């Protein structure tokens, strides 16, 4: 198992979820994640299913809304 491959998938996950894709169409799909990470889809579905599952879980979690700092009242 390649550490670089896993790191690339994790970085691609972050880019997609942040709405800043570099290589893909930005859709929150496994195909787009594979393109973004520069790997074939089967790498995600068979070699790193944990990263695939983590991507899906994070994609379904709504983003946290930051608390306003010193908001005027």
C-alpha positions in Angstrom: 0.0 0.0 0.0 1.5 3.3 -1.1 1.6 6.1 1.5 1.8 8.6 -1.4 -1.3 7.1 -3.0 -3.3 7.4 0.2 -2.0 11.0 0.8 -3.0 11.9 -2.7 -6.5 10.5 -2.2 -6.8 12.4 1.1 -5.7 15.6 -0.4 -8.1 15.1 -3.3 -10.9 14.5 -0.8 -10.1 17.8 0.9 -10.0 19.7 -2.4 -13.4 18.4 -3.6 -15.1 19.0 -0.2 -13.6 22.5 -0.1 -15.0 23.2 -3.6 -11.5 23.7 -5.1 -10.9 20.8 -7.6 -7.7 20.9 -9.7 -8.3 18.1 -12.1 -12.0 17.0 -11.9 -15.4 18.5 -12.5 -15.8 19.0 -8.7 -18.7 16.6 -8.3 -18.8 14.7 -5.0 -18.6 11.3 -6.7 -16.0 8.4 -6.5 -15.3 9.0 -10.2 -14.5 12.6 -9.6 -12.4 11.7 -6.5 -10.4 9.2 -8.6 -9.8 11.8 -11.3 -8.8 14.4 -8.7 -6.4 12.0 -7.0 -4.9 10.7 -10.3 -5.9 7.1 -9.6 -8.2 4.6 -11.3 -11.6 4.1 -9.7 -10.9 0.5 -8.8 -8.1 1.8 -6.5 -10.7 3.5 -4.4 -13.3 0.7 -4.5 -10.9 -2.2 -4.0 -7.6 -1.1 -2.6 -8.7 1.8 -0.3 -12.4 1.3 0.5 -11.8 3.0 3.8 -10.9 6.2 2.1 -13.9 5.8 -0.2 -16.2 5.4 2.8 -14.6 8.3 4.6 -15.2 10.5 1.4 -18.8 9.5 1.3 -19.3 10.2 5.0 -17.6 13.6 4.8 -19.6 14.5 1.7 -22.9 13.8 3.5 -22.0 15.8 6.6 -23.1 19.5 6.4 -20.3 22.0 6.8 -19.8 23.6 10.1 -21.0 27.2 10.3 -18.3 29.3 12.0 -19.4 31.4 15.0 -19.5 35.1 14.2 -16.7 36.9 16.0 -17.7 40.0 17.9 -21.0 40.3 15.9 -22.7 43.6 16.4 -25.9 43.4 18.4 
